[in-house]
Amino acid sequence: MEKLIDMYDVVKTFPGVRALDGAKIDLYKGEVHVLMGENGAGKSTFMKVLTGIHKKNEGTIKYLGEDLNINSPKEAEKIGISIIYQEFNLLPHLTVAENIFIAKEPTNSFGLINYKKMNDDARLILKKLNLDIDPQTKVSELKVGNQQMIEIAKATSVDAKVLIMDEPTAALTEKEIKELFKVIKDLRSKGVGIIYISHRMEELKHIADRITVMRDGKYIDTMKYEETSIDEIIEKMVGRSLGGQYPERVKVQDEVILEVKNINKQNVVSNISFKLRKGEILGFAGLMGAGRTEVAKLLFGHDKMDSGEIILEGRSIKINSPIEAIKNKIVYLTEDRKKDGIFAEMSVEDNIMVSNLDISSKKFSFYDSKKGQKICKKSILALNIKTPSLEQKIKNLSGGNQQKVILARWTSQDQKVLIIDEPTRGIDVGAKKEIYYLMKNLAAKGVSIIMISSELPEVLGMSDRVVVMKEGTIAKILDNNGSLTQEKIMYYATS
Protein backbone atom coordinates (compact mmCIF):
# COMPACT_ATOMS: atom_id res chain seq x y z
CA MET A 1 0.00 0.00 0.00
CA GLU A 2 1.07 3.57 -0.69
CA LYS A 3 2.16 5.50 2.40
CA LEU A 4 0.50 8.90 2.59
CA ILE A 5 1.83 10.28 5.89
CA ASP A 6 4.95 9.50 7.90
CA MET A 7 5.57 11.51 11.08
CA TYR A 8 8.26 10.59 13.60
CA ASP A 9 10.41 12.07 16.39
CA VAL A 10 8.11 15.11 16.47
CA VAL A 11 8.69 17.57 19.30
CA LYS A 12 6.52 20.62 20.03
CA THR A 13 7.03 22.92 22.99
CA PHE A 14 4.97 25.78 24.37
CA PRO A 15 6.10 28.07 27.21
CA GLY A 16 6.51 25.78 30.19
CA VAL A 17 5.08 22.73 28.41
CA ARG A 18 6.60 19.99 26.22
CA ALA A 19 3.36 19.08 24.45
CA LEU A 20 4.89 16.55 22.04
CA ASP A 21 7.98 14.51 22.86
CA GLY A 22 8.92 12.06 20.13
CA ALA A 23 5.40 11.66 18.70
CA LYS A 24 4.97 9.23 15.83
CA ILE A 25 2.30 8.01 13.38
CA ASP A 26 2.04 6.88 9.76
CA LEU A 27 -0.93 6.45 7.43
CA TYR A 28 -1.53 4.38 4.32
CA LYS A 29 -3.90 4.88 1.42
CA GLY A 30 -7.39 3.50 2.18
CA GLU A 31 -6.69 3.06 5.91
CA VAL A 32 -8.42 4.27 9.07
CA HIS A 33 -5.71 4.81 11.68
CA VAL A 34 -7.21 5.62 15.08
CA LEU A 35 -5.17 7.91 17.34
CA MET A 36 -5.95 7.38 21.02
CA GLY A 37 -4.85 8.76 24.37
CA GLU A 38 -6.16 10.57 27.41
CA ASN A 39 -7.00 14.27 27.35
CA GLY A 40 -3.73 16.16 27.37
CA ALA A 41 -1.89 13.28 25.67
CA GLY A 42 -1.12 15.57 22.70
CA LYS A 43 -3.34 14.06 20.00
CA SER A 44 -4.92 17.30 18.79
CA THR A 45 -1.62 19.18 19.03
CA PHE A 46 0.02 16.44 16.94
CA MET A 47 -2.58 16.85 14.20
CA LYS A 48 -2.31 20.64 14.36
CA VAL A 49 1.39 20.25 13.59
CA LEU A 50 0.48 18.12 10.57
CA THR A 51 -2.00 20.71 9.27
CA GLY A 52 0.25 23.74 9.76
CA ILE A 53 -1.48 25.33 12.74
CA HIS A 54 1.59 24.70 14.94
CA LYS A 55 5.23 24.59 13.87
CA LYS A 56 7.21 21.59 15.11
CA ASN A 57 10.44 22.21 17.02
CA GLU A 58 12.00 18.92 15.95
CA GLY A 59 11.16 15.80 13.96
CA THR A 60 10.24 14.67 10.46
CA ILE A 61 6.96 14.92 8.53
CA LYS A 62 6.65 13.32 5.11
CA TYR A 63 3.68 13.45 2.74
CA LEU A 64 3.69 11.07 -0.24
CA GLY A 65 7.37 10.44 0.45
CA GLU A 66 8.42 14.11 0.38
CA ASP A 67 9.31 16.35 3.30
CA LEU A 68 6.28 18.42 4.30
CA ASN A 69 6.53 22.01 5.46
CA ILE A 70 3.24 23.91 5.48
CA ASN A 71 2.18 27.02 7.36
CA SER A 72 -1.61 26.87 7.51
CA PRO A 73 -4.63 24.56 7.19
CA LYS A 74 -5.44 26.30 3.90
CA GLU A 75 -2.08 25.20 2.49
CA ALA A 76 -2.73 21.70 3.83
CA GLU A 77 -6.15 21.59 2.19
CA LYS A 78 -4.68 22.64 -1.17
CA ILE A 79 -2.38 19.61 -1.23
CA GLY A 80 -5.10 17.21 -0.05
CA ILE A 81 -4.98 17.20 3.78
CA SER A 82 -8.28 18.17 5.44
CA ILE A 83 -9.28 18.26 9.12
CA ILE A 84 -12.46 18.18 11.19
CA TYR A 85 -11.71 19.94 14.48
CA GLN A 86 -12.85 18.76 17.90
CA GLU A 87 -14.13 22.25 18.64
CA PHE A 88 -16.43 23.68 15.98
CA ASN A 89 -14.81 25.97 13.43
CA LEU A 90 -18.02 27.28 11.86
CA LEU A 91 -19.20 30.85 11.31
CA PRO A 92 -22.64 30.95 12.97
CA HIS A 93 -23.90 34.03 11.10
CA LEU A 94 -23.38 32.36 7.71
CA THR A 95 -25.57 29.72 6.08
CA VAL A 96 -24.83 26.02 5.94
CA ALA A 97 -23.79 26.27 2.27
CA GLU A 98 -21.58 29.31 2.92
CA ASN A 99 -19.79 27.42 5.71
CA ILE A 100 -19.26 24.31 3.60
CA PHE A 101 -17.75 26.28 0.70
CA ILE A 102 -16.08 29.12 2.58
CA ALA A 103 -13.01 30.40 0.68
CA LYS A 104 -13.87 28.06 -2.22
CA GLU A 105 -17.25 29.41 -3.34
CA PRO A 106 -18.29 28.67 -6.93
CA THR A 107 -18.39 31.82 -9.08
CA ASN A 108 -20.05 32.89 -12.31
CA SER A 109 -18.40 34.41 -15.39
CA PHE A 110 -18.32 37.82 -13.69
CA GLY A 111 -16.39 36.49 -10.69
CA LEU A 112 -19.41 36.78 -8.38
CA ILE A 113 -20.51 33.98 -6.05
CA ASN A 114 -22.96 31.64 -7.76
CA TYR A 115 -25.32 31.10 -4.83
CA LYS A 116 -27.63 28.76 -6.75
CA LYS A 117 -24.79 26.39 -7.62
CA MET A 118 -23.36 26.65 -4.10
CA ASN A 119 -26.71 25.75 -2.52
CA ASP A 120 -27.30 22.93 -5.04
CA ASP A 121 -23.81 21.49 -4.43
CA ALA A 122 -24.27 21.77 -0.65
CA ARG A 123 -27.61 19.98 -0.94
CA LEU A 124 -25.87 17.05 -2.70
CA ILE A 125 -23.18 16.84 -0.01
CA LEU A 126 -25.80 16.91 2.74
CA LYS A 127 -27.79 14.21 0.95
CA LYS A 128 -24.74 11.91 0.99
CA LEU A 129 -24.76 12.28 4.79
CA ASN A 130 -28.54 11.69 4.88
CA LEU A 131 -29.04 15.16 6.37
CA ASP A 132 -32.39 16.84 5.87
CA ILE A 133 -31.08 20.38 6.33
CA ASP A 134 -31.80 23.38 4.14
CA PRO A 135 -28.40 24.68 2.91
CA GLN A 136 -29.69 28.24 3.31
CA THR A 137 -30.26 27.79 7.07
CA LYS A 138 -27.95 29.83 9.28
CA VAL A 139 -25.59 27.66 11.33
CA SER A 140 -26.60 29.52 14.51
CA GLU A 141 -30.09 28.04 14.15
CA LEU A 142 -28.83 24.43 14.20
CA LYS A 143 -28.46 22.18 17.23
CA VAL A 144 -25.02 20.99 18.32
CA GLY A 145 -25.30 17.59 16.60
CA ASN A 146 -26.25 19.13 13.26
CA GLN A 147 -23.43 21.66 13.55
CA GLN A 148 -21.01 18.77 13.93
CA MET A 149 -22.44 17.15 10.80
CA ILE A 150 -21.88 20.42 8.92
CA GLU A 151 -18.23 20.30 10.01
CA ILE A 152 -18.06 16.81 8.52
CA ALA A 153 -19.80 17.96 5.32
CA LYS A 154 -17.32 20.84 5.06
CA ALA A 155 -14.32 18.53 5.36
CA THR A 156 -15.63 15.97 2.88
CA SER A 157 -16.51 18.64 0.31
CA VAL A 158 -12.88 18.81 -0.84
CA ASP A 159 -11.04 16.14 -2.76
CA ALA A 160 -8.84 15.10 0.17
CA LYS A 161 -6.22 12.34 0.15
CA VAL A 162 -5.87 12.58 3.93
CA LEU A 163 -8.78 13.33 6.25
CA ILE A 164 -8.25 13.97 9.97
CA MET A 165 -11.30 13.57 12.23
CA ASP A 166 -10.87 14.88 15.78
CA GLU A 167 -13.68 13.48 17.98
CA PRO A 168 -16.24 13.70 15.15
CA THR A 169 -19.00 11.78 16.97
CA ALA A 170 -18.89 13.65 20.30
CA ALA A 171 -22.13 15.53 19.62
CA LEU A 172 -23.87 13.05 17.29
CA THR A 173 -26.86 10.79 17.79
CA GLU A 174 -26.60 7.04 17.18
CA LYS A 175 -28.31 7.47 13.80
CA GLU A 176 -25.88 10.23 12.77
CA ILE A 177 -22.92 8.12 13.91
CA LYS A 178 -24.06 5.24 11.68
CA GLU A 179 -24.30 7.63 8.72
CA LEU A 180 -20.80 8.93 9.47
CA PHE A 181 -19.40 5.39 9.54
CA LYS A 182 -20.95 4.76 6.11
CA VAL A 183 -19.20 7.87 4.82
CA ILE A 184 -15.89 6.73 6.35
CA LYS A 185 -16.15 3.31 4.72
CA ASP A 186 -16.99 4.93 1.37
CA LEU A 187 -13.98 7.26 1.63
CA ARG A 188 -11.72 4.38 2.62
CA SER A 189 -12.88 2.36 -0.43
CA LYS A 190 -11.86 5.33 -2.61
CA GLY A 191 -8.34 5.31 -1.18
CA VAL A 192 -8.65 8.20 1.29
CA GLY A 193 -6.47 7.77 4.38
CA ILE A 194 -8.17 8.75 7.63
CA ILE A 195 -6.60 9.62 10.98
CA TYR A 196 -9.44 9.29 13.48
CA ILE A 197 -9.14 10.65 17.03
CA SER A 198 -11.65 9.16 19.46
CA HIS A 199 -12.24 8.22 23.09
CA ARG A 200 -15.13 5.89 22.31
CA MET A 201 -13.90 2.31 22.49
CA GLU A 202 -17.10 0.93 21.00
CA GLU A 203 -16.38 2.76 17.73
CA LEU A 204 -13.16 0.86 17.04
CA LYS A 205 -14.82 -2.33 15.83
CA HIS A 206 -16.70 -0.40 13.15
CA ILE A 207 -13.84 1.48 11.51
CA ALA A 208 -10.33 0.83 12.90
CA ASP A 209 -7.54 -0.79 10.90
CA ARG A 210 -4.69 0.25 13.18
CA ILE A 211 -4.46 2.08 16.51
CA THR A 212 -1.68 4.33 17.78
CA VAL A 213 -1.62 5.25 21.47
CA MET A 214 -0.06 8.42 22.89
CA ARG A 215 0.52 9.32 26.53
CA ASP A 216 1.87 12.62 27.91
CA GLY A 217 2.93 13.74 24.42
CA LYS A 218 4.91 10.56 23.78
CA TYR A 219 4.42 7.71 21.33
CA ILE A 220 3.52 4.50 23.18
CA ASP A 221 2.60 1.82 20.62
CA THR A 222 0.89 1.00 17.31
CA MET A 223 -1.30 -2.11 17.01
CA LYS A 224 -3.52 -3.75 14.45
CA TYR A 225 -7.08 -3.63 15.76
CA GLU A 226 -7.74 -7.35 15.25
CA GLU A 227 -4.60 -8.23 17.21
CA THR A 228 -5.36 -6.27 20.39
CA SER A 229 -8.07 -5.87 23.05
CA ILE A 230 -9.89 -2.95 24.62
CA ASP A 231 -8.27 -3.65 28.00
CA GLU A 232 -4.81 -3.56 26.41
CA ILE A 233 -5.56 -0.26 24.65
CA ILE A 234 -6.85 1.34 27.88
CA GLU A 235 -3.84 0.14 29.84
CA LYS A 236 -1.48 1.68 27.27
CA MET A 237 -3.49 4.95 27.33
CA VAL A 238 -3.48 5.43 31.10
CA GLY A 239 -0.36 3.49 32.03
CA ARG A 240 -2.26 1.22 34.39
CA SER A 241 -5.22 -1.11 34.58
CA LEU A 242 -8.44 0.84 35.23
CA GLY A 243 -10.64 -1.86 36.69
CA GLY A 244 -14.38 -1.20 36.87
CA GLN A 245 -15.43 1.89 34.94
CA TYR A 246 -18.57 2.69 36.95
CA PRO A 247 -18.62 3.04 40.74
CA GLU A 248 -21.10 1.22 42.94
CA ARG A 249 -24.17 3.38 43.40
CA VAL A 250 -24.87 4.74 46.86
CA LYS A 251 -28.14 4.16 48.67
CA VAL A 252 -30.56 6.92 47.76
CA GLN A 253 -32.36 8.69 50.58
CA ASP A 254 -36.16 8.92 50.66
CA GLU A 255 -36.21 12.70 51.08
CA VAL A 256 -37.43 14.51 47.96
CA ILE A 257 -35.21 17.53 47.25
CA LEU A 258 -36.77 18.71 43.99
CA GLU A 259 -40.24 18.20 42.61
CA VAL A 260 -41.18 19.38 39.14
CA LYS A 261 -44.90 19.67 38.39
CA ASN A 262 -46.40 20.03 34.92
CA ILE A 263 -43.74 22.22 33.34
CA ASN A 264 -44.78 23.46 29.91
CA LYS A 265 -43.08 25.48 27.20
CA GLN A 266 -44.99 25.88 23.95
CA ASN A 267 -43.56 23.81 21.09
CA VAL A 268 -40.71 22.67 23.35
CA VAL A 269 -41.85 20.47 26.29
CA SER A 270 -45.23 19.42 27.66
CA ASN A 271 -46.38 18.37 31.16
CA ILE A 272 -42.95 17.52 32.56
CA SER A 273 -43.31 16.09 36.08
CA PHE A 274 -40.78 14.17 38.17
CA LYS A 275 -39.24 13.97 41.65
CA LEU A 276 -35.55 14.05 42.53
CA ARG A 277 -34.47 12.53 45.82
CA LYS A 278 -31.53 13.48 48.03
CA GLY A 279 -28.31 11.86 46.80
CA GLU A 280 -29.98 10.47 43.68
CA ILE A 281 -28.52 10.43 40.18
CA LEU A 282 -31.50 10.77 37.88
CA GLY A 283 -30.56 10.00 34.28
CA PHE A 284 -32.32 11.65 31.35
CA ALA A 285 -32.25 9.61 28.12
CA GLY A 286 -33.83 10.04 24.71
CA LEU A 287 -33.04 10.86 21.12
CA MET A 288 -31.57 14.23 20.21
CA GLY A 289 -34.41 16.74 20.06
CA ALA A 290 -36.48 14.87 22.66
CA GLY A 291 -36.37 17.88 25.00
CA ARG A 292 -33.82 16.82 27.62
CA THR A 293 -31.62 19.91 27.42
CA GLU A 294 -34.70 22.11 27.14
CA VAL A 295 -35.93 20.81 30.53
CA ALA A 296 -32.53 21.55 32.06
CA LYS A 297 -32.55 25.12 30.75
CA LEU A 298 -36.04 25.69 32.16
CA LEU A 299 -34.96 24.45 35.59
CA PHE A 300 -31.86 26.66 35.46
CA GLY A 301 -33.82 29.76 34.42
CA HIS A 302 -32.02 30.08 31.09
CA ASP A 303 -35.44 29.82 29.43
CA LYS A 304 -38.80 30.77 30.93
CA MET A 305 -41.56 28.20 31.27
CA ASP A 306 -45.13 29.02 30.23
CA SER A 307 -46.59 27.17 33.22
CA GLY A 308 -45.66 24.69 35.90
CA GLU A 309 -44.16 24.60 39.37
CA ILE A 310 -40.74 23.91 40.85
CA ILE A 311 -40.69 22.79 44.49
CA LEU A 312 -37.32 22.79 46.26
CA GLU A 313 -37.15 21.15 49.70
CA GLY A 314 -40.90 21.52 50.13
CA ARG A 315 -41.22 25.17 49.11
CA SER A 316 -42.41 26.49 45.77
CA ILE A 317 -39.79 28.67 44.08
CA LYS A 318 -39.72 30.90 41.02
CA ILE A 319 -36.65 30.69 38.78
CA ASN A 320 -36.61 33.34 36.09
CA SER A 321 -32.85 33.54 35.56
CA PRO A 322 -29.68 31.51 36.14
CA ILE A 323 -28.78 33.91 38.98
CA GLU A 324 -31.96 32.89 40.83
CA ALA A 325 -31.19 29.20 40.20
CA ILE A 326 -27.66 29.59 41.56
CA LYS A 327 -28.98 31.42 44.65
CA ASN A 328 -31.19 28.38 45.24
CA LYS A 329 -28.10 26.15 44.79
CA ILE A 330 -29.30 24.69 41.49
CA VAL A 331 -26.46 24.70 38.95
CA TYR A 332 -26.09 23.56 35.35
CA LEU A 333 -23.16 22.27 33.28
CA THR A 334 -23.86 22.95 29.63
CA GLU A 335 -23.57 20.42 26.79
CA ASP A 336 -21.83 23.02 24.60
CA ARG A 337 -18.60 23.70 26.44
CA LYS A 338 -17.07 26.11 23.90
CA LYS A 339 -20.18 28.25 23.32
CA ASP A 340 -21.76 28.38 26.78
CA GLY A 341 -19.29 26.93 29.29
CA ILE A 342 -15.85 28.49 29.20
CA PHE A 343 -14.53 32.05 29.12
CA ALA A 344 -11.91 31.23 26.50
CA GLU A 345 -9.61 34.22 27.01
CA MET A 346 -9.67 33.99 30.80
CA SER A 347 -7.36 31.95 33.03
CA VAL A 348 -8.11 28.64 34.69
CA GLU A 349 -8.37 30.43 38.04
CA ASP A 350 -10.83 33.00 36.70
CA ASN A 351 -12.96 30.30 35.08
CA ILE A 352 -13.24 28.42 38.38
CA MET A 353 -13.76 31.44 40.58
CA VAL A 354 -16.19 33.39 38.38
CA SER A 355 -19.15 31.81 40.21
CA ASN A 356 -17.41 31.55 43.59
CA LEU A 357 -16.44 35.13 44.40
CA ASP A 358 -18.73 35.12 47.44
CA ILE A 359 -16.55 32.53 49.19
CA SER A 360 -13.23 34.16 48.26
CA SER A 361 -13.80 37.84 49.02
CA LYS A 362 -12.34 40.03 51.72
CA LYS A 363 -14.26 42.85 53.33
CA PHE A 364 -15.74 45.39 50.93
CA SER A 365 -16.07 42.59 48.31
CA PHE A 366 -12.43 42.66 47.21
CA TYR A 367 -11.21 39.37 45.73
CA ASP A 368 -8.86 37.47 48.04
CA SER A 369 -6.42 35.98 45.54
CA LYS A 370 -4.69 33.76 48.12
CA LYS A 371 -7.99 32.24 49.20
CA GLY A 372 -9.14 31.91 45.59
CA GLN A 373 -5.94 30.17 44.54
CA LYS A 374 -6.25 27.80 47.48
CA ILE A 375 -9.77 26.84 46.35
CA CYS A 376 -8.56 26.37 42.76
CA LYS A 377 -5.58 24.23 43.72
CA LYS A 378 -7.85 21.99 45.80
CA SER A 379 -10.21 21.53 42.83
CA ILE A 380 -7.34 20.94 40.38
CA LEU A 381 -5.99 18.21 42.64
CA ALA A 382 -9.40 16.63 43.24
CA LEU A 383 -10.34 16.57 39.54
CA ASN A 384 -6.83 15.83 38.23
CA ILE A 385 -6.93 18.87 35.94
CA LYS A 386 -3.83 19.05 33.73
CA THR A 387 -2.67 22.66 33.49
CA PRO A 388 0.83 24.16 33.78
CA SER A 389 -0.50 26.94 36.05
CA LEU A 390 -3.60 28.71 37.33
CA GLU A 391 -2.72 31.58 34.97
CA GLN A 392 -2.97 29.38 31.86
CA LYS A 393 -5.77 30.50 29.53
CA ILE A 394 -8.47 27.86 29.53
CA LYS A 395 -8.61 27.86 25.71
CA ASN A 396 -5.13 26.28 25.73
CA LEU A 397 -6.30 23.23 27.71
CA SER A 398 -7.63 20.06 26.11
CA GLY A 399 -11.41 19.67 25.82
CA GLY A 400 -11.57 17.23 28.72
CA ASN A 401 -9.60 19.47 31.03
CA GLN A 402 -11.82 22.40 30.09
CA GLN A 403 -14.82 20.29 31.14
CA LYS A 404 -13.16 19.53 34.46
CA VAL A 405 -12.57 23.24 35.09
CA ILE A 406 -16.28 23.93 34.56
CA LEU A 407 -17.09 21.09 36.95
CA ALA A 408 -14.68 22.60 39.47
CA ARG A 409 -16.52 25.93 39.12
CA TRP A 410 -19.78 24.37 40.32
CA THR A 411 -18.42 21.95 42.91
CA SER A 412 -16.13 24.38 44.74
CA GLN A 413 -18.99 25.00 47.18
CA ASP A 414 -21.98 22.99 48.32
CA GLN A 415 -24.88 22.63 45.87
CA LYS A 416 -28.30 21.03 46.29
CA VAL A 417 -29.06 20.13 42.67
CA LEU A 418 -26.39 19.60 40.02
CA ILE A 419 -27.64 19.34 36.42
CA ILE A 420 -24.96 17.87 34.13
CA ASP A 421 -25.65 17.86 30.39
CA GLU A 422 -23.43 15.32 28.60
CA PRO A 423 -20.89 15.10 31.47
CA THR A 424 -18.22 13.16 29.57
CA ARG A 425 -18.59 14.45 26.02
CA GLY A 426 -15.12 14.62 24.50
CA ILE A 427 -13.47 13.18 27.61
CA ASP A 428 -11.06 10.24 27.58
CA VAL A 429 -11.68 6.93 29.30
CA GLY A 430 -9.46 7.65 32.30
CA ALA A 431 -10.98 11.07 32.92
CA LYS A 432 -14.48 9.62 32.48
CA LYS A 433 -13.87 7.32 35.42
CA GLU A 434 -12.70 10.27 37.51
CA ILE A 435 -15.87 12.21 36.64
CA TYR A 436 -18.05 9.20 37.48
CA TYR A 437 -16.43 8.74 40.90
CA LEU A 438 -16.69 12.46 41.60
CA MET A 439 -20.42 12.30 40.82
CA LYS A 440 -20.78 9.29 43.10
CA ASN A 441 -18.97 11.09 45.92
CA LEU A 442 -21.19 14.15 45.49
CA ALA A 443 -24.29 11.94 45.61
CA ALA A 444 -22.94 10.24 48.74
CA LYS A 445 -22.71 13.69 50.36
CA GLY A 446 -26.38 14.32 49.56
CA VAL A 447 -26.08 16.29 46.32
CA SER A 448 -28.92 15.44 43.93
CA ILE A 449 -27.84 15.06 40.32
CA ILE A 450 -29.74 15.25 37.05
CA MET A 451 -27.56 13.67 34.36
CA ILE A 452 -28.42 14.10 30.69
CA SER A 453 -26.50 11.69 28.47
CA SER A 454 -26.66 10.33 24.94
CA GLU A 455 -24.42 7.41 25.90
CA LEU A 456 -26.70 4.63 27.08
CA PRO A 457 -23.93 2.63 28.82
CA GLU A 458 -23.26 5.78 30.86
CA VAL A 459 -26.96 6.17 31.67
CA LEU A 460 -27.17 2.56 32.85
CA GLY A 461 -23.85 2.68 34.70
CA MET A 462 -24.56 5.85 36.68
CA SER A 463 -28.33 6.38 37.10
CA ASP A 464 -30.53 5.29 39.99
CA ARG A 465 -33.59 5.96 37.83
CA VAL A 466 -33.94 6.92 34.17
CA VAL A 467 -36.36 9.48 32.74
CA VAL A 468 -36.94 8.59 29.09
CA MET A 469 -38.07 11.53 26.96
CA LYS A 470 -39.69 11.54 23.55
CA GLU A 471 -40.84 14.54 21.51
CA GLY A 472 -40.90 16.95 24.45
CA THR A 473 -42.72 14.66 26.87
CA ILE A 474 -41.75 12.05 29.45
CA ALA A 475 -42.41 8.65 27.90
CA LYS A 476 -41.48 6.62 30.99
CA ILE A 477 -39.56 6.79 34.28
CA LEU A 478 -37.68 3.53 34.86
CA ASP A 479 -35.99 2.10 37.96
CA ASN A 480 -32.41 1.04 37.28
CA ASN A 481 -32.68 -2.09 39.40
CA GLY A 482 -30.15 -4.26 37.56
CA SER A 483 -32.47 -5.57 34.87
CA LEU A 484 -32.80 -2.33 32.89
CA THR A 485 -31.32 -2.57 29.37
CA GLN A 486 -30.41 -0.19 26.56
CA GLU A 487 -33.06 -1.87 24.43
CA LYS A 488 -35.78 -1.07 26.97
CA ILE A 489 -34.74 2.60 27.12
CA MET A 490 -34.71 2.83 23.32
CA TYR A 491 -38.14 1.18 23.16
CA TYR A 492 -39.71 4.01 25.16
CA ALA A 493 -37.57 6.65 23.40
CA THR A 494 -38.83 5.59 19.97
CA SER A 495 -42.16 3.81 20.39
Buried (B, 14 or more C-beta within 10 A) or exposed (E): EEBBBBBBBBBBBBEEBBBBBBBBBBBBBBBBBBBBBBBBBBBBBBBBBBBBBBEBBEBEBBBBEEEBEBEEBEBBBEEBBBBBBBBBBBEEEBBBBBBBBEEEBBEEEEEEEBBEBBBEBBBEBBEBBBBEBBBBBBBEEBBBBBBBBBBBBBBBBBEBBBBBBBBBBBBBBBEBBEBBBEBBEEBBEEBBBBBBBBBBBEBBEBBBBBBBBBBBBBBBEBBEBEEBEEEBBBBBBBEEEBEEBBBEBBEBBEEBBBBBBEBBBEEBBBEBEBBBBBBBBBBBBBBBBBBBBBBBBBBBBBBEBEEBBBBBBEEEBEBEEBEBBBEBBBBBBBBBBBBBBBEEEBBBBBBBBEBBEEBBBEEEEEEBEEBBBEBBBEBBEBBBBBBEEBEBBBBBBBBBBBBBBBBBBBBBBEBBBBBBBBBBBBBBBBBBBBBBEBBBBBBEEBBBBBBBBBBBEBBBBBBBBBBBBBEBEBBBBBEBEEEBEEEBBBEBBEE
